[in-house]
Amino acid sequence: MDLDAYVAEHEHEWRRLDQLCGRRRPDADEIDEMVALYQRATTHLSALRSRSPDPALVSRLSQLVLRARARIAGRRGPSWAAVGRFLTVGFPAAVYRAWPWWCAVSTGFTALSFFLIWYVAGNPDTAAAFIGPEAAADLVDSGFAGYYTEFSAPTFAFHLWTHNAWIAAQCLASGVLVVPVFYLLWQNALNVGVVGGVMVSYGRADVFFGLITPHGLLELTGVFVAAGVGLRTAWAWISPPAHLSRGRAVAEAGRSAILVAVGLVGLFAVSALLEAFVTPAPVPTVLRVGVGAAVWLGFLAYVVVLGRRAVRAESARAERTDPWLAELWPSADPTRAWHPTRP
């Protein structure tokens, strides 16, 4: 290849492509010309790489081709519209579809926790076997209340945020195996039951529920959602819908679980702020509990209202596209999506 002759022949095309890439708002004809020159420049670059030993020319043309490609394809930056759609459609819809699962988890967990509190409170020897009499006395005197003021509020909130997010991540990631989810739930229920039982047995039930309720309502709901979605993924593997293969069913449930995982990061951030700033606040208990209950009810309303609206809109789109698709597609009706009592 005569390099000088090749450059002289195509130099004007490269300059023109460089000029077009610098235009702020090219018109339709200039865009068509840019695409054509970009395609030619990629061919020229391929020829030079294979035949020319001139690295400076290859580097110059490579930069021009990359610049033209970015100009033609455009650069996609962070989209606030996508974030808004996730918060108003994606996350609430994913949580709403799984409501039979996390409601069942919350019911079972609550029943087990209250049973353990009742049993430990009525059998002091049981508490002593778990944590010892001295530790139980220290827990009642100052240990339980002191836990919420031991560290500075920002540090405590960050620790709680990461800890709870890690528990939720374990529930979501290990959901398909089933057993780890139940083990994590049992560990948390046992902790609540033993500590609550000790506090109740010493006549400090007001302190226990007054401190755990403001943040516990939202925090435990996040754990229930994570566990329920994880178990829903397992059921997609055990009993997939008739119109989906087992792998496809798990993939569909897994995509929903990813949406939930991202959304729960924000939920646990809010619950961590409640536990670090509201729970130990020197205000009347009724006010602290009221704030926590209001935030919890707000989250439930957010999921029910926006989630149901998103699911119904998806079902309506499916019906417009293909009427029978709405009957088969599991996301159209949240009570039919991999439900434990029907396919």
C-alpha atoms as one frame of an Amber mdcrd trajectory, in Angstrom:
protein
   0.000   0.000   0.000   1.218   3.475  -0.908   0.424   5.161   2.374   0.818
   8.741   1.147  -1.472   8.135  -1.818  -4.055   6.404   0.396  -4.085   9.292
   2.859  -4.300  11.873   0.096  -7.237  10.016  -1.444  -9.313   9.804   1.766
  -8.109  12.747   3.844 -10.973  14.966   2.729 -13.507  12.325   3.922 -11.893
  12.130   7.326 -11.844  15.912   7.685 -15.478  16.100   6.662 -16.416  13.403
   9.198 -14.542  15.326  11.882 -16.449  18.504  10.975 -19.804  16.729  11.128
 -18.973  15.210  14.517 -18.402  18.726  15.809 -21.810  20.005  14.700 -24.085
  20.671  17.635 -27.355  20.001  15.813 -26.802  18.371  12.430 -29.798  18.170
  10.112 -31.113  14.981   8.545 -28.885  15.170   5.449 -25.788  15.762   7.553
 -26.650  12.788   9.780 -26.986  10.547   6.717 -23.646  11.842   5.444 -22.070
  11.241   8.847 -23.257   7.635   8.909 -21.913   7.002   5.402 -18.539   8.581
   6.195 -18.355   6.650   9.478 -18.849   3.363   7.636 -16.135   4.272   5.144
 -13.782   5.352   7.916 -14.161   2.009   9.685 -13.195   0.284   6.419 -10.196
   2.584   6.037  -9.151   1.891   9.630  -9.360  -1.862   9.089  -7.197  -1.593
   5.955  -4.607   0.578   7.687  -4.382  -1.740  10.692  -3.678  -4.730   8.481
  -1.319  -3.068   6.020   0.183   0.093   7.472   2.895   0.201  10.127   2.153
   3.842  10.955   0.790   3.830  14.570   0.165   7.586  14.618  -2.194   7.407
  11.644  -3.967   4.353  13.045  -4.412   6.091  16.398  -5.741   9.261  14.749
  -8.274   7.380  12.658  -9.292   5.186  15.616 -10.131   8.263  17.672 -12.142
   9.680  14.783 -14.112   6.451  14.379 -14.835   6.263  18.117 -15.942   9.879
  18.164 -18.226   9.343  15.190 -19.689   6.200  16.725 -20.455   8.020  19.972
 -21.992  10.918  18.031 -24.215   8.638  15.970 -25.246   6.288  18.765 -25.509
   9.025  21.368 -24.494   8.846  25.003 -26.993   7.515  27.509 -26.616   9.133
  30.885 -28.557   8.539  34.069 -32.257   8.984  33.445 -34.418  10.470  36.169
 -37.414   9.179  34.253 -36.101   5.634  34.674 -35.614   6.214  38.407 -39.128
   7.579  38.689 -40.555   4.623  36.797 -38.728   2.233  39.105 -40.108   3.958
  42.204 -43.676   4.288  40.919 -44.028   1.122  38.826 -41.207  -1.425  39.014
 -40.593  -1.796  42.740 -44.181  -1.481  44.062 -45.456  -3.850  41.355 -42.815
  -6.465  42.210 -43.671  -6.284  45.915 -47.418  -6.317  45.244 -47.204  -9.436
  43.059 -45.536 -11.305  45.917 -47.962 -10.182  48.630 -49.371 -13.683  49.377
 -45.859 -14.859  50.131 -44.610 -12.077  52.366 -47.963 -11.797  54.150 -47.750
 -15.515  54.938 -44.169 -15.057  56.174 -45.135 -12.089  58.356 -48.076 -13.989
  59.845 -45.967 -17.026  60.684 -43.076 -14.947  62.049 -45.345 -12.820  64.234
 -47.176 -15.834  65.619 -43.907 -17.616  66.391 -42.352 -14.535  68.010 -45.324
 -13.929  70.303 -45.417 -17.605  71.230 -41.735 -17.474  72.183 -42.273 -14.272
  74.191 -45.175 -15.911  76.047 -43.247 -19.121  76.655 -40.021 -17.464  77.831
 -41.939 -15.021  80.053 -43.784 -17.913  81.686 -40.666 -20.058  82.076 -37.805
 -17.988  83.530 -35.503 -21.013  83.488 -35.711 -20.982  79.708 -34.344 -17.438
  79.525 -31.553 -18.387  81.901 -30.672 -21.301  79.661 -30.440 -19.031  76.631
 -28.535 -16.026  78.008 -27.940 -16.664  81.729 -29.484 -14.932  84.786 -26.842
 -12.182  85.023 -27.165 -11.285  81.356 -30.944 -11.274  81.692 -30.794  -8.873
  84.645 -28.366  -6.597  82.795 -30.608  -6.665  79.724 -33.574  -5.492  81.760
 -31.683  -2.851  83.777 -29.891  -1.062  80.969 -28.731  -3.367  78.199 -31.833
  -3.277  76.015 -32.429   0.476  76.190 -28.706   1.231  76.098 -28.312  -0.607
  72.798 -30.022   2.273  70.984 -27.725   4.953  72.424 -24.419   3.096  72.617
 -23.094   4.663  69.387 -23.595   7.991  67.679 -26.793   8.115  65.632 -25.166
   8.390  62.149 -22.788   5.483  62.850 -25.585   3.409  64.333 -27.851   4.114
  61.341 -25.185   3.062  58.845 -24.514  -0.154  60.763 -28.220  -0.987  60.882
 -28.677  -0.190  57.199 -25.906  -2.528  56.054 -26.863  -5.254  58.531 -30.521
  -5.365  57.528 -29.719  -5.100  53.834 -27.357  -8.066  54.234 -30.083 -10.168
  55.894 -32.501  -9.310  53.082 -29.882 -10.113  50.472 -29.349 -13.540  52.028
 -33.093 -14.232  51.970 -33.358 -13.229  48.316 -30.210 -14.995  47.165 -30.822
 -18.246  49.050 -34.575 -18.305  48.502 -34.403 -20.995  45.852 -32.854 -23.319
  48.466 -35.758 -22.670  50.913 -34.018 -23.957  54.067 -31.642 -20.960  54.545
 -34.607 -18.572  54.445 -36.421 -20.422  57.208 -33.195 -20.602  59.220 -32.704
 -16.821  59.009 -36.322 -16.215  59.982 -36.009 -18.617  62.910 -32.863 -16.891
  64.177 -34.579 -13.502  64.127 -37.797 -14.812  65.692 -35.776 -16.532  68.429
 -33.907 -13.325  69.193 -37.132 -11.305  69.402 -38.833 -14.025  71.453 -36.069
 -14.457  74.013 -35.376 -10.746  74.528 -39.076  -9.925  74.609 -39.812 -12.797
  76.984 -37.104 -11.665  79.409 -38.357  -8.077  79.362 -41.953  -9.186  79.898
 -41.011 -11.562  82.733 -39.328  -8.663  84.580 -42.343  -6.390  84.083 -40.719
  -4.250  81.383 -43.048  -5.052  78.498 -43.735  -1.323  78.009 -40.028  -0.637
  77.479 -39.604  -3.531  75.073 -42.564  -2.777  72.823 -42.083   0.985  73.163
 -38.549   0.711  71.776 -38.935  -2.037  69.209 -42.180  -0.881  67.593 -41.165
   2.488  66.036 -38.577   0.938  63.720 -39.517  -2.737  63.931 -42.724  -2.404
  61.927 -40.928  -1.182  58.805 -37.699  -3.100  59.344 -39.372  -6.477  59.825
 -41.712  -5.827  56.907 -38.636  -5.409  54.707 -37.284  -8.743  55.953 -40.688
 -10.377  55.355 -40.787  -9.034  51.786 -37.291 -10.332  51.091 -38.082 -13.758
  52.525 -41.420 -13.960  50.704 -39.907 -13.026  47.357 -37.097 -15.520  47.932
 -39.578 -18.312  48.650 -41.629 -17.281  45.619 -38.521 -17.845  43.497 -38.184
 -21.308  45.039 -41.790 -22.114  44.175 -41.176 -21.050  40.586 -38.557 -23.800
  40.496 -40.648 -26.396  42.341 -43.917 -25.807  40.489 -43.536 -23.542  37.446
 -46.633 -22.347  35.554 -47.809 -24.659  32.793 -46.922 -22.210  30.013 -43.334
 -21.635  31.228 -40.350 -23.914  31.478 -38.752 -24.287  34.902 -35.760 -22.188
  33.893 -37.928 -19.449  32.408 -40.132 -19.352  35.502 -37.112 -18.979  37.786
 -35.701 -16.283  35.511 -38.971 -14.328  35.662 -39.087 -14.606  39.451 -35.393
 -13.724  39.667 -35.868 -10.516  37.705 -38.650  -9.522  40.079 -36.386 -10.351
  43.034 -33.703  -8.006  41.691 -36.204  -5.137  41.580 -37.210  -5.896  45.154
 -33.584  -6.080  46.298 -32.818  -2.626  44.916 -35.959  -1.128  46.417 -35.333
  -2.636  49.841 -32.050  -0.764  50.050 -34.084   2.424  50.370 -36.581   0.865
  52.763 -33.827  -0.261  55.133 -32.237   3.166  54.951 -35.500   4.654  56.227
 -35.878   2.017  58.954 -32.261   2.625  60.034 -32.969   6.350  60.397 -36.034
   5.548  62.483 -34.083   3.214  64.764 -31.155   5.576  65.165 -33.027   8.871
  65.580 -36.666   8.174  66.482 -36.512   5.065  68.703 -34.154   6.584  71.339
 -35.630  10.096  71.090 -36.549  11.629  74.489 -40.216  12.088  73.612 -43.369
  10.274  74.768 -43.609   6.658  73.663 -46.918   7.231  71.933 -45.285   9.837
  69.694 -42.366   7.578  68.755 -44.688   4.672  68.023 -46.982   6.972  66.056
 -44.148   8.130  63.800 -43.033   4.554  63.148 -46.584   3.371  62.503 -47.240
   6.267  60.106 -44.135   5.456  58.049 -45.042   1.753  58.008 -48.626   2.410
  56.920 -47.313   4.809  54.290 -45.135   2.053  52.833 -48.034  -0.410  52.768
 -50.255   2.153  51.057 -47.481   2.881  48.552 -47.195  -0.804  47.658 -50.931
  -1.458  47.487 -51.947   1.661  45.563 -49.068   1.993  43.108 -48.373  -1.731
  42.874 -51.966  -2.674  42.113 -52.225   0.151  39.574 -49.049  -1.016  37.801
 -50.186  -4.654  37.711 -53.609  -3.708  36.364 -52.023  -1.511  33.689 -49.775
  -4.397  32.656 -52.784  -6.727  32.481 -54.682  -4.195  30.353 -51.750  -3.909
  27.949 -51.603  -7.690  27.678 -55.328  -7.851  26.867 -54.987  -5.214  24.158
 -52.057  -7.072  22.654 -53.510 -10.548  22.933 -56.651 -11.342  24.993 -55.595
 -14.827  26.034 -52.178 -13.612  27.160 -53.714 -11.949  30.207 -55.074 -15.321
  31.315 -51.721 -17.046  30.998 -49.238 -14.349  31.963 -48.508 -14.759  35.694
 -47.886 -11.085  36.403 -51.371 -10.084  35.288 -52.942 -11.319  38.517 -50.758
 -11.259  41.648 -52.831 -13.945  43.363 -52.057 -16.391  40.540 -48.323 -15.836
  40.256 -46.678 -19.062  41.501 -49.182 -19.388  44.316 -48.534 -22.338  46.660
 -52.070 -23.711  46.223 -52.499 -23.530  42.459 -50.349 -23.448  39.317
